[in-house]
Amino acid sequence: MINVLCVLLLQSLSGLCLKGVDLGLAWVNWPFSRSWTCEWLTALGLHDCSLDVFHNVRPRGHGRRLRWLIRLLASLPNLIALDLGDNYLADNLGVILNTVGRPLERLRLACCDFTDTDIDSLASSRHMSSLRELDTENCTSGLHGDPQTMSRRLLRELRQCSALRSLNFTNNSLTDACELFAVLTSSSWPMLESLDVSLNPMAFTEVTQLVSAALVNCVHVSRLCLPVESADSSHITALTDAVADAGRHDLVVKALPDNQTVAIFDPSNTELETAFFQ
């Protein structure tokens, strides 16, 4: 009876957030049978669900959690949004993405600490050309290789995301903007609206050049978050001049409270602030 009530309740939802739920426990308590198909779910949040692998040491129950996740994803034929943030997947990203049958439009992988294999798996997945929103914040922390090298390699692979509207590339040890320049000037992201590269140690001269490249080559951009050593008046003035030179008088420049990030945005556009689960 309880299982039936759970199913009826879930059928009224299009999204399900299991943030912080230990998937080992979820395996025991999940109300669906093995053959169940959840056609109504289009968004699934598995943020911080203990899918952890630390330095090639798999914690107790890891295999069970992964099997549960694969079975769950296989039962969601209409899934288009998936949040796997704060799970240390280490070489498992490929098998997870391959299980999702429908091309994803929104994918969050923040703090997943990619290996080279994970980058390969993402690049070769069926989802690259359909992704509209991608979050790769802090995915090249250095646990599995040189962070600068992996960061540049990841950006090169993201050229394939031709439908991309929003990219979060925060805190990925990106020391230069060469790869970003190459992507932006190659028209790889013609529909890009939002780009966040804050907390990356780039020189301010490259940041201003990046603003110009983004605004000139991506005409739909209405939000940029950029790293600065300190958001003083000279930095704000330089970025304001770059925005004006690009002819984007609809955008404003504002220092964020952390004093290490400057946002360039359209104050009338609230669409990009929509939560992952609407």
ChimeraX commands (.cxc) that place a marker at each C-alpha (Angstrom):
marker #1 position 0.00,0.00,0.00 radius 0.5
marker #1 position 2.82,2.41,0.88 radius 0.5
marker #1 position 4.55,1.63,-2.41 radius 0.5
marker #1 position 1.36,2.38,-4.34 radius 0.5
marker #1 position 0.96,5.73,-2.56 radius 0.5
marker #1 position 4.59,6.59,-3.32 radius 0.5
marker #1 position 4.07,5.82,-6.99 radius 0.5
marker #1 position 0.89,7.91,-7.17 radius 0.5
marker #1 position 2.67,10.82,-5.51 radius 0.5
marker #1 position 5.69,10.63,-7.82 radius 0.5
marker #1 position 3.50,10.48,-10.91 radius 0.5
marker #1 position 2.47,14.08,-10.20 radius 0.5
marker #1 position 6.12,15.22,-10.43 radius 0.5
marker #1 position 8.35,15.89,-13.43 radius 0.5
marker #1 position 11.50,16.22,-11.31 radius 0.5
marker #1 position 12.91,14.31,-8.34 radius 0.5
marker #1 position 15.75,15.52,-6.09 radius 0.5
marker #1 position 17.50,12.91,-3.94 radius 0.5
marker #1 position 20.23,15.28,-2.72 radius 0.5
marker #1 position 22.26,13.78,0.09 radius 0.5
marker #1 position 20.50,10.40,-0.02 radius 0.5
marker #1 position 22.85,7.42,0.37 radius 0.5
marker #1 position 22.10,5.33,-2.70 radius 0.5
marker #1 position 22.94,2.20,-0.70 radius 0.5
marker #1 position 19.91,2.93,1.48 radius 0.5
marker #1 position 17.82,4.00,-1.49 radius 0.5
marker #1 position 18.42,0.56,-3.00 radius 0.5
marker #1 position 16.62,-0.99,-0.04 radius 0.5
marker #1 position 13.76,1.50,0.16 radius 0.5
marker #1 position 13.05,2.40,-3.47 radius 0.5
marker #1 position 9.35,1.62,-4.04 radius 0.5
marker #1 position 9.55,0.63,-7.69 radius 0.5
marker #1 position 9.88,-2.92,-8.90 radius 0.5
marker #1 position 12.78,-3.90,-11.13 radius 0.5
marker #1 position 10.64,-3.67,-14.24 radius 0.5
marker #1 position 9.14,-0.26,-13.44 radius 0.5
marker #1 position 9.46,2.54,-15.99 radius 0.5
marker #1 position 9.12,6.12,-14.75 radius 0.5
marker #1 position 8.00,7.85,-17.91 radius 0.5
marker #1 position 6.88,11.03,-16.13 radius 0.5
marker #1 position 10.28,11.99,-14.69 radius 0.5
marker #1 position 12.33,14.37,-16.85 radius 0.5
marker #1 position 14.76,15.71,-14.19 radius 0.5
marker #1 position 16.73,13.80,-11.56 radius 0.5
marker #1 position 18.96,15.28,-8.85 radius 0.5
marker #1 position 21.56,12.98,-7.27 radius 0.5
marker #1 position 23.75,15.66,-5.71 radius 0.5
marker #1 position 26.06,14.25,-3.01 radius 0.5
marker #1 position 24.65,10.72,-3.05 radius 0.5
marker #1 position 27.78,8.85,-1.89 radius 0.5
marker #1 position 28.90,7.58,-5.31 radius 0.5
marker #1 position 32.45,8.03,-4.08 radius 0.5
marker #1 position 35.78,6.66,-5.24 radius 0.5
marker #1 position 38.83,8.02,-3.42 radius 0.5
marker #1 position 42.21,7.47,-5.07 radius 0.5
marker #1 position 41.13,4.15,-6.59 radius 0.5
marker #1 position 39.79,2.92,-3.24 radius 0.5
marker #1 position 36.13,2.03,-3.58 radius 0.5
marker #1 position 34.20,2.39,-0.31 radius 0.5
marker #1 position 31.99,-0.37,0.99 radius 0.5
marker #1 position 28.74,-0.55,-0.95 radius 0.5
marker #1 position 30.06,1.39,-3.97 radius 0.5
marker #1 position 29.22,-1.39,-6.44 radius 0.5
marker #1 position 25.70,-1.69,-5.04 radius 0.5
marker #1 position 25.14,2.08,-5.31 radius 0.5
marker #1 position 26.38,2.11,-8.89 radius 0.5
marker #1 position 24.15,-0.83,-9.88 radius 0.5
marker #1 position 21.17,0.90,-8.28 radius 0.5
marker #1 position 21.94,4.10,-10.19 radius 0.5
marker #1 position 22.28,2.27,-13.52 radius 0.5
marker #1 position 18.96,0.50,-12.94 radius 0.5
marker #1 position 17.27,3.77,-11.97 radius 0.5
marker #1 position 18.55,5.66,-15.02 radius 0.5
marker #1 position 17.52,2.82,-17.32 radius 0.5
marker #1 position 13.94,3.21,-16.02 radius 0.5
marker #1 position 13.73,6.91,-16.97 radius 0.5
marker #1 position 13.15,7.04,-20.75 radius 0.5
marker #1 position 12.27,10.75,-20.80 radius 0.5
marker #1 position 15.10,12.04,-18.60 radius 0.5
marker #1 position 16.59,15.26,-20.00 radius 0.5
marker #1 position 18.12,16.84,-16.86 radius 0.5
marker #1 position 20.61,15.08,-14.55 radius 0.5
marker #1 position 22.54,16.41,-11.55 radius 0.5
marker #1 position 25.46,14.25,-10.39 radius 0.5
marker #1 position 27.27,17.01,-8.51 radius 0.5
marker #1 position 29.56,16.27,-5.54 radius 0.5
marker #1 position 29.96,12.59,-6.41 radius 0.5
marker #1 position 33.51,11.36,-7.02 radius 0.5
marker #1 position 32.76,9.18,-10.02 radius 0.5
marker #1 position 36.36,8.34,-11.05 radius 0.5
marker #1 position 36.13,6.44,-14.37 radius 0.5
marker #1 position 32.39,5.69,-13.94 radius 0.5
marker #1 position 30.99,8.69,-15.83 radius 0.5
marker #1 position 30.91,6.80,-19.12 radius 0.5
marker #1 position 28.77,3.91,-17.95 radius 0.5
marker #1 position 26.39,6.35,-16.25 radius 0.5
marker #1 position 25.93,8.57,-19.32 radius 0.5
marker #1 position 25.58,5.56,-21.62 radius 0.5
marker #1 position 22.65,4.33,-19.54 radius 0.5
marker #1 position 20.63,7.51,-20.15 radius 0.5
marker #1 position 18.61,6.72,-23.24 radius 0.5
marker #1 position 17.41,10.16,-24.28 radius 0.5
marker #1 position 19.90,12.94,-25.13 radius 0.5
marker #1 position 20.32,15.16,-22.08 radius 0.5
marker #1 position 19.69,18.90,-22.24 radius 0.5
marker #1 position 20.94,19.78,-18.73 radius 0.5
marker #1 position 23.86,18.11,-16.97 radius 0.5
marker #1 position 25.52,19.07,-13.71 radius 0.5
marker #1 position 28.84,17.49,-12.81 radius 0.5
marker #1 position 30.14,20.05,-10.30 radius 0.5
marker #1 position 32.94,18.78,-8.04 radius 0.5
marker #1 position 33.06,15.34,-9.68 radius 0.5
marker #1 position 36.90,15.38,-10.06 radius 0.5
marker #1 position 37.30,14.05,-13.59 radius 0.5
marker #1 position 39.87,11.52,-14.66 radius 0.5
marker #1 position 41.16,11.46,-18.25 radius 0.5
marker #1 position 38.74,8.59,-18.84 radius 0.5
marker #1 position 35.83,10.69,-17.59 radius 0.5
marker #1 position 36.72,13.49,-20.02 radius 0.5
marker #1 position 36.90,10.93,-22.84 radius 0.5
marker #1 position 33.53,9.50,-21.81 radius 0.5
marker #1 position 31.86,12.91,-21.73 radius 0.5
marker #1 position 33.35,13.88,-25.10 radius 0.5
marker #1 position 32.21,10.65,-26.78 radius 0.5
marker #1 position 28.73,10.57,-25.22 radius 0.5
marker #1 position 25.55,11.00,-27.24 radius 0.5
marker #1 position 24.64,14.00,-25.10 radius 0.5
marker #1 position 27.26,16.52,-26.24 radius 0.5
marker #1 position 25.32,17.94,-29.17 radius 0.5
marker #1 position 22.05,18.26,-27.20 radius 0.5
marker #1 position 23.33,19.85,-23.99 radius 0.5
marker #1 position 21.91,23.31,-23.37 radius 0.5
marker #1 position 23.18,23.67,-19.79 radius 0.5
marker #1 position 26.44,22.19,-18.50 radius 0.5
marker #1 position 27.99,22.63,-15.05 radius 0.5
marker #1 position 31.61,21.47,-14.74 radius 0.5
marker #1 position 32.57,23.57,-11.71 radius 0.5
marker #1 position 35.74,22.31,-9.99 radius 0.5
marker #1 position 35.98,19.15,-12.10 radius 0.5
marker #1 position 39.75,19.40,-12.64 radius 0.5
marker #1 position 40.96,19.78,-9.06 radius 0.5
marker #1 position 44.23,17.90,-9.57 radius 0.5
marker #1 position 43.31,14.63,-7.86 radius 0.5
marker #1 position 43.72,12.69,-11.11 radius 0.5
marker #1 position 46.26,14.68,-13.12 radius 0.5
marker #1 position 47.68,18.14,-13.79 radius 0.5
marker #1 position 44.70,20.49,-13.33 radius 0.5
marker #1 position 45.80,23.08,-15.92 radius 0.5
marker #1 position 46.32,20.41,-18.60 radius 0.5
marker #1 position 43.00,18.71,-17.85 radius 0.5
marker #1 position 41.17,22.04,-17.76 radius 0.5
marker #1 position 42.39,23.02,-21.23 radius 0.5
marker #1 position 41.63,19.55,-22.58 radius 0.5
marker #1 position 38.09,19.64,-21.19 radius 0.5
marker #1 position 37.44,22.99,-22.86 radius 0.5
marker #1 position 38.68,21.66,-26.21 radius 0.5
marker #1 position 36.20,18.79,-25.99 radius 0.5
marker #1 position 33.33,21.12,-25.10 radius 0.5
marker #1 position 33.49,22.62,-28.59 radius 0.5
marker #1 position 31.13,19.80,-29.55 radius 0.5
marker #1 position 28.33,21.31,-27.45 radius 0.5
marker #1 position 26.77,23.21,-30.34 radius 0.5
marker #1 position 23.44,23.75,-28.53 radius 0.5
marker #1 position 25.04,25.12,-25.36 radius 0.5
marker #1 position 23.28,28.06,-23.73 radius 0.5
marker #1 position 24.88,28.03,-20.28 radius 0.5
marker #1 position 28.33,26.83,-19.14 radius 0.5
marker #1 position 29.66,26.90,-15.59 radius 0.5
marker #1 position 33.45,26.46,-15.70 radius 0.5
marker #1 position 34.16,27.90,-12.27 radius 0.5
marker #1 position 37.30,27.06,-10.27 radius 0.5
marker #1 position 38.99,24.76,-12.79 radius 0.5
marker #1 position 42.59,26.06,-12.50 radius 0.5
marker #1 position 42.37,27.71,-15.92 radius 0.5
marker #1 position 45.45,29.92,-16.07 radius 0.5
marker #1 position 44.99,31.31,-19.58 radius 0.5
marker #1 position 42.08,32.02,-21.87 radius 0.5
marker #1 position 43.55,30.58,-25.09 radius 0.5
marker #1 position 41.17,27.63,-25.29 radius 0.5
marker #1 position 38.19,29.83,-24.49 radius 0.5
marker #1 position 39.22,32.32,-27.17 radius 0.5
marker #1 position 39.48,29.48,-29.67 radius 0.5
marker #1 position 36.02,28.16,-28.81 radius 0.5
marker #1 position 34.32,31.56,-28.81 radius 0.5
marker #1 position 35.87,32.74,-32.07 radius 0.5
marker #1 position 35.11,29.46,-33.86 radius 0.5
marker #1 position 31.33,29.93,-33.44 radius 0.5
marker #1 position 31.12,26.58,-31.64 radius 0.5
marker #1 position 28.55,27.97,-29.17 radius 0.5
marker #1 position 26.27,30.15,-31.31 radius 0.5
marker #1 position 23.41,30.06,-28.77 radius 0.5
marker #1 position 25.52,30.79,-25.66 radius 0.5
marker #1 position 23.77,33.05,-23.15 radius 0.5
marker #1 position 25.65,32.51,-19.89 radius 0.5
marker #1 position 29.33,31.79,-19.17 radius 0.5
marker #1 position 30.84,31.53,-15.69 radius 0.5
marker #1 position 34.65,31.24,-15.50 radius 0.5
marker #1 position 35.06,32.85,-12.08 radius 0.5
marker #1 position 37.70,31.68,-9.58 radius 0.5
marker #1 position 40.13,30.72,-12.36 radius 0.5
marker #1 position 43.60,32.31,-12.03 radius 0.5
marker #1 position 43.63,34.24,-15.33 radius 0.5
marker #1 position 45.48,37.51,-15.87 radius 0.5
marker #1 position 43.16,40.52,-16.02 radius 0.5
marker #1 position 44.35,41.47,-19.51 radius 0.5
marker #1 position 43.11,38.10,-20.74 radius 0.5
marker #1 position 39.82,38.58,-18.89 radius 0.5
marker #1 position 39.11,41.82,-20.76 radius 0.5
marker #1 position 40.01,40.16,-24.08 radius 0.5
marker #1 position 37.70,37.30,-23.19 radius 0.5
marker #1 position 34.82,39.72,-22.62 radius 0.5
marker #1 position 35.34,41.24,-26.05 radius 0.5
marker #1 position 35.54,37.83,-27.73 radius 0.5
marker #1 position 32.39,36.58,-25.98 radius 0.5
marker #1 position 30.27,39.65,-26.71 radius 0.5
marker #1 position 31.35,39.99,-30.34 radius 0.5
marker #1 position 31.09,36.31,-31.29 radius 0.5
marker #1 position 28.16,35.18,-29.12 radius 0.5
marker #1 position 25.39,37.66,-29.79 radius 0.5
marker #1 position 22.97,36.04,-27.32 radius 0.5
marker #1 position 25.26,36.38,-24.27 radius 0.5
marker #1 position 23.51,38.14,-21.41 radius 0.5
marker #1 position 25.57,36.96,-18.43 radius 0.5
marker #1 position 29.32,36.61,-17.81 radius 0.5
marker #1 position 30.99,35.88,-14.47 radius 0.5
marker #1 position 34.70,36.64,-14.53 radius 0.5
marker #1 position 37.69,36.28,-12.19 radius 0.5
marker #1 position 39.60,39.28,-10.87 radius 0.5
marker #1 position 42.28,39.55,-8.20 radius 0.5
marker #1 position 40.37,42.45,-6.70 radius 0.5
marker #1 position 37.31,44.21,-8.05 radius 0.5
marker #1 position 38.67,47.76,-7.80 radius 0.5
marker #1 position 37.44,50.73,-9.79 radius 0.5
marker #1 position 40.09,50.38,-12.52 radius 0.5
marker #1 position 38.99,46.80,-13.25 radius 0.5
marker #1 position 35.34,47.79,-13.35 radius 0.5
marker #1 position 36.13,50.70,-15.69 radius 0.5
marker #1 position 38.16,48.50,-18.05 radius 0.5
marker #1 position 35.40,45.91,-18.27 radius 0.5
marker #1 position 32.74,48.59,-18.73 radius 0.5
marker #1 position 34.77,49.99,-21.64 radius 0.5
marker #1 position 35.05,46.50,-23.19 radius 0.5
marker #1 position 31.28,46.07,-22.97 radius 0.5
marker #1 position 30.69,49.49,-24.54 radius 0.5
marker #1 position 33.19,48.81,-27.34 radius 0.5
marker #1 position 31.21,45.64,-28.18 radius 0.5
marker #1 position 28.07,47.77,-28.50 radius 0.5
marker #1 position 26.26,45.93,-25.69 radius 0.5
marker #1 position 24.65,48.86,-23.90 radius 0.5
marker #1 position 22.01,46.52,-22.45 radius 0.5
marker #1 position 24.58,45.01,-20.08 radius 0.5
marker #1 position 25.85,46.29,-16.72 radius 0.5
marker #1 position 29.07,45.51,-14.87 radius 0.5
marker #1 position 28.98,44.77,-11.16 radius 0.5
marker #1 position 31.46,43.46,-8.59 radius 0.5
marker #1 position 30.13,40.57,-6.53 radius 0.5
marker #1 position 30.51,40.55,-2.72 radius 0.5
marker #1 position 33.44,38.09,-2.73 radius 0.5
marker #1 position 35.55,40.86,-4.39 radius 0.5
marker #1 position 37.11,38.25,-6.71 radius 0.5
marker #1 position 34.29,38.04,-9.23 radius 0.5
marker #1 position 32.80,40.55,-11.63 radius 0.5
marker #1 position 29.45,39.91,-13.28 radius 0.5
marker #1 position 28.39,41.36,-16.61 radius 0.5
marker #1 position 24.68,40.84,-17.07 radius 0.5
marker #1 position 21.38,42.06,-18.47 radius 0.5
marker #1 position 19.41,43.24,-15.41 radius 0.5
marker #1 position 16.11,42.66,-17.19 radius 0.5
marker #1 position 16.81,38.98,-17.93 radius 0.5
marker #1 position 15.79,36.63,-15.11 radius 0.5
marker #1 position 15.49,33.44,-17.20 radius 0.5
marker #1 position 19.07,32.39,-16.49 radius 0.5
marker #1 position 18.34,32.42,-12.76 radius 0.5
marker #1 position 15.82,29.57,-13.08 radius 0.5
marker #1 position 16.53,26.74,-10.66 radius 0.5
marker #1 position 17.52,23.27,-11.90 radius 0.5
marker #1 position 14.20,21.91,-10.62 radius 0.5
marker #1 position 11.40,24.21,-11.65 radius 0.5
marker link #1:1,2 radius 0.2
marker link #1:2,3 radius 0.2
marker link #1:3,4 radius 0.2
marker link #1:4,5 radius 0.2
marker link #1:5,6 radius 0.2
marker link #1:6,7 radius 0.2
marker link #1:7,8 radius 0.2
marker link #1:8,9 radius 0.2
marker link #1:9,10 radius 0.2
marker link #1:10,11 radius 0.2
marker link #1:11,12 radius 0.2
marker link #1:12,13 radius 0.2
marker link #1:13,14 radius 0.2
marker link #1:14,15 radius 0.2
marker link #1:15,16 radius 0.2
marker link #1:16,17 radius 0.2
marker link #1:17,18 radius 0.2
marker link #1:18,19 radius 0.2
marker link #1:19,20 radius 0.2
marker link #1:20,21 radius 0.2
marker link #1:21,22 radius 0.2
marker link #1:22,23 radius 0.2
marker link #1:23,24 radius 0.2
marker link #1:24,25 radius 0.2
marker link #1:25,26 radius 0.2
marker link #1:26,27 radius 0.2
marker link #1:27,28 radius 0.2
marker link #1:28,29 radius 0.2
marker link #1:29,30 radius 0.2
marker link #1:30,31 radius 0.2
marker link #1:31,32 radius 0.2
marker link #1:32,33 radius 0.2
marker link #1:33,34 radius 0.2
marker link #1:34,35 radius 0.2
marker link #1:35,36 radius 0.2
marker link #1:36,37 radius 0.2
marker link #1:37,38 radius 0.2
marker link #1:38,39 radius 0.2
marker link #1:39,40 radius 0.2
marker link #1:40,41 radius 0.2
marker link #1:41,42 radius 0.2
marker link #1:42,43 radius 0.2
marker link #1:43,44 radius 0.2
marker link #1:44,45 radius 0.2
marker link #1:45,46 radius 0.2
marker link #1:46,47 radius 0.2
marker link #1:47,48 radius 0.2
marker link #1:48,49 radius 0.2
marker link #1:49,50 radius 0.2
marker link #1:50,51 radius 0.2
marker link #1:51,52 radius 0.2
marker link #1:52,53 radius 0.2
marker link #1:53,54 radius 0.2
marker link #1:54,55 radius 0.2
marker link #1:55,56 radius 0.2
marker link #1:56,57 radius 0.2
marker link #1:57,58 radius 0.2
marker link #1:58,59 radius 0.2
marker link #1:59,60 radius 0.2
marker link #1:60,61 radius 0.2
marker link #1:61,62 radius 0.2
marker link #1:62,63 radius 0.2
marker link #1:63,64 radius 0.2
marker link #1:64,65 radius 0.2
marker link #1:65,66 radius 0.2
marker link #1:66,67 radius 0.2
marker link #1:67,68 radius 0.2
marker link #1:68,69 radius 0.2
marker link #1:69,70 radius 0.2
marker link #1:70,71 radius 0.2
marker link #1:71,72 radius 0.2
marker link #1:72,73 radius 0.2
marker link #1:73,74 radius 0.2
marker link #1:74,75 radius 0.2
marker link #1:75,76 radius 0.2
marker link #1:76,77 radius 0.2
marker link #1:77,78 radius 0.2
marker link #1:78,79 radius 0.2
marker link #1:79,80 radius 0.2
marker link #1:80,81 radius 0.2
marker link #1:81,82 radius 0.2
marker link #1:82,83 radius 0.2
marker link #1:83,84 radius 0.2
marker link #1:84,85 radius 0.2
marker link #1:85,86 radius 0.2
marker link #1:86,87 radius 0.2
marker link #1:87,88 radius 0.2
marker link #1:88,89 radius 0.2
marker link #1:89,90 radius 0.2
marker link #1:90,91 radius 0.2
marker link #1:91,92 radius 0.2
marker link #1:92,93 radius 0.2
marker link #1:93,94 radius 0.2
marker link #1:94,95 radius 0.2
marker link #1:95,96 radius 0.2
marker link #1:96,97 radius 0.2
marker link #1:97,98 radius 0.2
marker link #1:98,99 radius 0.2
marker link #1:99,100 radius 0.2
marker link #1:100,101 radius 0.2
marker link #1:101,102 radius 0.2
marker link #1:102,103 radius 0.2
marker link #1:103,104 radius 0.2
marker link #1:104,105 radius 0.2
marker link #1:105,106 radius 0.2
marker link #1:106,107 radius 0.2
marker link #1:107,108 radius 0.2
marker link #1:108,109 radius 0.2
marker link #1:109,110 radius 0.2
marker link #1:110,111 radius 0.2
marker link #1:111,112 radius 0.2
marker link #1:112,113 radius 0.2
marker link #1:113,114 radius 0.2
marker link #1:114,115 radius 0.2
marker link #1:115,116 radius 0.2
marker link #1:116,117 radius 0.2
marker link #1:117,118 radius 0.2
marker link #1:118,119 radius 0.2
marker link #1:119,120 radius 0.2
marker link #1:120,121 radius 0.2
marker link #1:121,122 radius 0.2
marker link #1:122,123 radius 0.2
marker link #1:123,124 radius 0.2
marker link #1:124,125 radius 0.2
marker link #1:125,126 radius 0.2
marker link #1:126,127 radius 0.2
marker link #1:127,128 radius 0.2
marker link #1:128,129 radius 0.2
marker link #1:129,130 radius 0.2
marker link #1:130,131 radius 0.2
marker link #1:131,132 radius 0.2
marker link #1:132,133 radius 0.2
marker link #1:133,134 radius 0.2
marker link #1:134,135 radius 0.2
marker link #1:135,136 radius 0.2
marker link #1:136,137 radius 0.2
marker link #1:137,138 radius 0.2
marker link #1:138,139 radius 0.2
marker link #1:139,140 radius 0.2
marker link #1:140,141 radius 0.2
marker link #1:141,142 radius 0.2
marker link #1:142,143 radius 0.2
marker link #1:143,144 radius 0.2
marker link #1:144,145 radius 0.2
marker link #1:145,146 radius 0.2
marker link #1:146,147 radius 0.2
marker link #1:147,148 radius 0.2
marker link #1:148,149 radius 0.2
marker link #1:149,150 radius 0.2
marker link #1:150,151 radius 0.2
marker link #1:151,152 radius 0.2
marker link #1:152,153 radius 0.2
marker link #1:153,154 radius 0.2
marker link #1:154,155 radius 0.2
marker link #1:155,156 radius 0.2
marker link #1:156,157 radius 0.2
marker link #1:157,158 radius 0.2
marker link #1:158,159 radius 0.2
marker link #1:159,160 radius 0.2
marker link #1:160,161 radius 0.2
marker link #1:161,162 radius 0.2
marker link #1:162,163 radius 0.2
marker link #1:163,164 radius 0.2
marker link #1:164,165 radius 0.2
marker link #1:165,166 radius 0.2
marker link #1:166,167 radius 0.2
marker link #1:167,168 radius 0.2
marker link #1:168,169 radius 0.2
marker link #1:169,170 radius 0.2
marker link #1:170,171 radius 0.2
marker link #1:171,172 radius 0.2
marker link #1:172,173 radius 0.2
marker link #1:173,174 radius 0.2
marker link #1:174,175 radius 0.2
marker link #1:175,176 radius 0.2
marker link #1:176,177 radius 0.2
marker link #1:177,178 radius 0.2
marker link #1:178,179 radius 0.2
marker link #1:179,180 radius 0.2
marker link #1:180,181 radius 0.2
marker link #1:181,182 radius 0.2
marker link #1:182,183 radius 0.2
marker link #1:183,184 radius 0.2
marker link #1:184,185 radius 0.2
marker link #1:185,186 radius 0.2
marker link #1:186,187 radius 0.2
marker link #1:187,188 radius 0.2
marker link #1:188,189 radius 0.2
marker link #1:189,190 radius 0.2
marker link #1:190,191 radius 0.2
marker link #1:191,192 radius 0.2
marker link #1:192,193 radius 0.2
marker link #1:193,194 radius 0.2
marker link #1:194,195 radius 0.2
marker link #1:195,196 radius 0.2
marker link #1:196,197 radius 0.2
marker link #1:197,198 radius 0.2
marker link #1:198,199 radius 0.2
marker link #1:199,200 radius 0.2
marker link #1:200,201 radius 0.2
marker link #1:201,202 radius 0.2
marker link #1:202,203 radius 0.2
marker link #1:203,204 radius 0.2
marker link #1:204,205 radius 0.2
marker link #1:205,206 radius 0.2
marker link #1:206,207 radius 0.2
marker link #1:207,208 radius 0.2
marker link #1:208,209 radius 0.2
marker link #1:209,210 radius 0.2
marker link #1:210,211 radius 0.2
marker link #1:211,212 radius 0.2
marker link #1:212,213 radius 0.2
marker link #1:213,214 radius 0.2
marker link #1:214,215 radius 0.2
marker link #1:215,216 radius 0.2
marker link #1:216,217 radius 0.2
marker link #1:217,218 radius 0.2
marker link #1:218,219 radius 0.2
marker link #1:219,220 radius 0.2
marker link #1:220,221 radius 0.2
marker link #1:221,222 radius 0.2
marker link #1:222,223 radius 0.2
marker link #1:223,224 radius 0.2
marker link #1:224,225 radius 0.2
marker link #1:225,226 radius 0.2
marker link #1:226,227 radius 0.2
marker link #1:227,228 radius 0.2
marker link #1:228,229 radius 0.2
marker link #1:229,230 radius 0.2
marker link #1:230,231 radius 0.2
marker link #1:231,232 radius 0.2
marker link #1:232,233 radius 0.2
marker link #1:233,234 radius 0.2
marker link #1:234,235 radius 0.2
marker link #1:235,236 radius 0.2
marker link #1:236,237 radius 0.2
marker link #1:237,238 radius 0.2
marker link #1:238,239 radius 0.2
marker link #1:239,240 radius 0.2
marker link #1:240,241 radius 0.2
marker link #1:241,242 radius 0.2
marker link #1:242,243 radius 0.2
marker link #1:243,244 radius 0.2
marker link #1:244,245 radius 0.2
marker link #1:245,246 radius 0.2
marker link #1:246,247 radius 0.2
marker link #1:247,248 radius 0.2
marker link #1:248,249 radius 0.2
marker link #1:249,250 radius 0.2
marker link #1:250,251 radius 0.2
marker link #1:251,252 radius 0.2
marker link #1:252,253 radius 0.2
marker link #1:253,254 radius 0.2
marker link #1:254,255 radius 0.2
marker link #1:255,256 radius 0.2
marker link #1:256,257 radius 0.2
marker link #1:257,258 radius 0.2
marker link #1:258,259 radius 0.2
marker link #1:259,260 radius 0.2
marker link #1:260,261 radius 0.2
marker link #1:261,262 radius 0.2
marker link #1:262,263 radius 0.2
marker link #1:263,264 radius 0.2
marker link #1:264,265 radius 0.2
marker link #1:265,266 radius 0.2
marker link #1:266,267 radius 0.2
marker link #1:267,268 radius 0.2
marker link #1:268,269 radius 0.2
marker link #1:269,270 radius 0.2
marker link #1:270,271 radius 0.2
marker link #1:271,272 radius 0.2
marker link #1:272,273 radius 0.2
marker link #1:273,274 radius 0.2
marker link #1:274,275 radius 0.2
marker link #1:275,276 radius 0.2
marker link #1:276,277 radius 0.2
marker link #1:277,278 radius 0.2
view
